[in-house]
């Protein structure tokens, strides 16, 4: 069964650009690694990281001197860092965050072959780099998953109870559900996001296009319904699977979300506990097995996360707890109806210009031509 699952994952989920869009080169002046074919930037570091499964993946880190938060971005299934480089640097600039992106095993100049389990090891290697090299803390990290990237994001989020937030962009309920409207989760399915998302305690932003012909918008809407900590979703009218960055609302909504989560109280966690969670991912298997039995019995899965929430705050005094609760309530009350965000046209001229420049940059790299999933599903 394991081999069958791996085969299905490879055929369905992974379509790395062939040939890769970039090479790794060395800067003659500094000796630093660089990605070829993109502008040279002093605020970008390029890394080769060894994963827990023995592959060597390429990652890039974009520094922002004003950043309070760091975004760990998992891209879609038909892109690599060469194509995403300008997107990442622009997002870091416009959102005021540090940003790390990485290529999955078998993508770009990363070694190995892509598989579901390898993507889990890949994102963990990138996360460890953030912690060990840049000193990033779990409570200051936002996980961003685009399309298939939503799979490794939610897998890692299960093991990070103090995570600041999650962003899901054109996300899938599960691999099998993209092709067939199945009502239950099968053992051979991949990226079972539908079973994992009810267990995530941090705020989650869902972004999806209403005209997505690859991953239907119903995936995003059902994921949003399953969230514990809902934030105002962004349903982009007429948006398809690979052009959401072109909409001015996309960047505006991301800014609004990041501003909101920055104001939330900074969670605390014991460093030893964090290490145990990363070293023993099998501890989350119990929750996944329970949720796999029925995706409709959401109330049964909530007590376990509620108990973790209760224990996490048990060491705080009552006054701090009240302040934390008040801020969370304020966060929830800040949610507006989605149409309000779409219809908002009273932005300053400076903001509009920045959105237009961002849209022009997306068009210039041809990202909208990437047809994630569809190319492989026809041959599966």
Secondary structure, DSSP 8 states (H G I E B T S, - for coil): -HHHHHHHHHHHH----SS-S--EEE-TTT--EEETTS---TTEEEEEEE-TTS-EEEEEEE--TT-S-EEEEE--TT--HHHHHHHHHHHHHHHT-EEEEE--TTSTT--S---HHHHHHHHHHHHHHHHHHH---GGGEEEEEETTHHHHHHHHHTT-TT--EEEEES--S-HHHHHS--SS--TT-S--HHHHGGG--SEEEEEEETT-SSS-HHHHHHHHHH-SSB---EEETT--SS-GGGSHHHHHHHHHHHHHHHTS------HHHHHHHHH-GGGGHHHHHHHHH-SS-HHHHHHHHHHHHHHHHTTS-HHHHHHHHHHHHHHHHT---HHHHHT-----HHHHHHHHHHHHHHHHTTGGG--TTHHHHTT-
